[in-house]
Amino acid sequence: MKRKIEIGLLVVIVGAALAALILTDGGKSLEKSHPGLSIDEIAIRNVTKGTVRYKIKPANSFKEPEKKSIKPGDMHRYTSKVTLDVTYERVGRDVTRHLAPGTPYAFRYDENNLVHLYEGSHGRGDVEDLAPYLVTPREVVEKMLQMAKVDGSDVLYDLGCGDGRIVITAAKKYGARGVGVDIDPERIRESLRGAQEAGVEKLVEFRLEDATKTDLSEATVLALYLLPESNALLRPKFEKQLQPGTYVVTHNYRIPGWEEKEIDAVSMGDLRGKNHTIFLYRR
Ligand SMILES: C[S@@+](CC[C@H](N)C(=O)[O-])C[C@H]1O[C@@H](n2cnc3c(N)ncnc32)[C@H](O)[C@@H]1O
């Protein structure tokens, strides 16, 4: 009898522990993974300059797809617990993408200036979606900082800082002060953790902020890994707020309209053999 009770108790304890594990670890998936979006929502934003037409229907259903058209800057939201299939035209052919609930997407230009549907960085309708979250490999970060000649007298800003690696590396390696801003709270949490681990909390600041609202007047170096249309959108702000002489270093994408300010461009492979280009500008 006693043994039965013990086994019963053990089952209850293991069950509770498992449930706790699922709720805490799985908490990540229960939590909103993207700001501005709930887990059963899908957002599609159009960050191109033209209207995009697409068709949408639940995946694996024989339902006739709904025809939609989305204007530049607009966002369409769908409440769905199942994957939705979006079909759009690309170079005269229909392309279908499967969209996962809880995820933001955006029609953007690819490197050939063709419209493509990408996973986006956030689903907030009130904030520009400047780029999805992708990291700059550490060796590329090092090269960006070298090219911008970062030293201890600099104040480096990273708009859309991701996990804060550019700001943190500049502080740790060169003693530069730095400010990173990102719209995603998870990224800011990671950045703060990274700064602490690197022991540079006193030199850096990370802010949950819309980068289009960041005051850049104290920056001496600006680092960017944003899409070309976002660089173009921010260019008037750079011209207004950056001090003449400020270095602007970008990963992979140029700043359209700043051709005469480009002073260097370097291509390099990362440790996995992927190619990257770094562009250096002087305001
Ligand atoms: C391509 S990642 C670059 C991350 C980091 N700078 C790096 O190079 O490793 C772009 C980042 O921009 C952020 N982002 C997108 N729109 C934003 C906005 N309006 N304001 C601030 N951050 C934004 C995304 O959350 C994402 O972390």
PDBQT file of the ligand as one rigid body, heavy atoms in Angstrom, charges set to zero:
ROOT
HETATM    1  C1  LIG A 301      19.358  42.512 -39.807  1.00  0.00    +0.000 C 
HETATM    2  S1  LIG A 301      19.102  42.756 -38.058  1.00  0.00    +0.000 S 
HETATM    3  C2  LIG A 301      20.677  43.477 -37.641  1.00  0.00    +0.000 C 
HETATM    4  C3  LIG A 301      21.152  43.131 -36.244  1.00  0.00    +0.000 C 
HETATM    5  C4  LIG A 301      22.533  43.694 -35.869  1.00  0.00    +0.000 C 
HETATM    6  N1  LIG A 301      22.644  45.099 -36.194  1.00  0.00    +0.000 N 
HETATM    7  C5  LIG A 301      23.637  42.936 -36.559  1.00  0.00    +0.000 C 
HETATM    8  O1  LIG A 301      24.164  43.476 -37.546  1.00  0.00    +0.000 OA
HETATM    9  O2  LIG A 301      23.967  41.810 -36.135  1.00  0.00    +0.000 OA
HETATM   10  C6  LIG A 301      17.953  44.118 -38.063  1.00  0.00    +0.000 C 
HETATM   11  C7  LIG A 301      17.330  44.454 -36.717  1.00  0.00    +0.000 C 
HETATM   12  O3  LIG A 301      16.510  45.619 -36.900  1.00  0.00    +0.000 OA
HETATM   13  C8  LIG A 301      15.440  45.553 -35.981  1.00  0.00    +0.000 C 
HETATM   14  N2  LIG A 301      14.399  46.488 -36.423  1.00  0.00    +0.000 N 
HETATM   15  C9  LIG A 301      13.538  46.384 -37.457  1.00  0.00    +0.000 A 
HETATM   16  N3  LIG A 301      12.755  47.465 -37.534  1.00  0.00    +0.000 NA
HETATM   17  C10 LIG A 301      13.140  48.303 -36.520  1.00  0.00    +0.000 A 
HETATM   18  C11 LIG A 301      12.726  49.589 -36.085  1.00  0.00    +0.000 A 
HETATM   19  N4  LIG A 301      11.742  50.270 -36.681  1.00  0.00    +0.000 N 
HETATM   20  N5  LIG A 301      13.362  50.139 -35.028  1.00  0.00    +0.000 NA
HETATM   21  C12 LIG A 301      14.365  49.482 -34.387  1.00  0.00    +0.000 A 
HETATM   22  N6  LIG A 301      14.785  48.263 -34.755  1.00  0.00    +0.000 NA
HETATM   23  C13 LIG A 301      14.196  47.675 -35.813  1.00  0.00    +0.000 A 
HETATM   24  C14 LIG A 301      15.060  44.092 -35.991  1.00  0.00    +0.000 C 
HETATM   25  O4  LIG A 301      14.340  43.747 -34.824  1.00  0.00    +0.000 OA
HETATM   26  C15 LIG A 301      16.422  43.400 -36.106  1.00  0.00    +0.000 C 
HETATM   27  O5  LIG A 301      16.921  43.036 -34.845  1.00  0.00    +0.000 OA
ENDROOT
TORSDOF 0
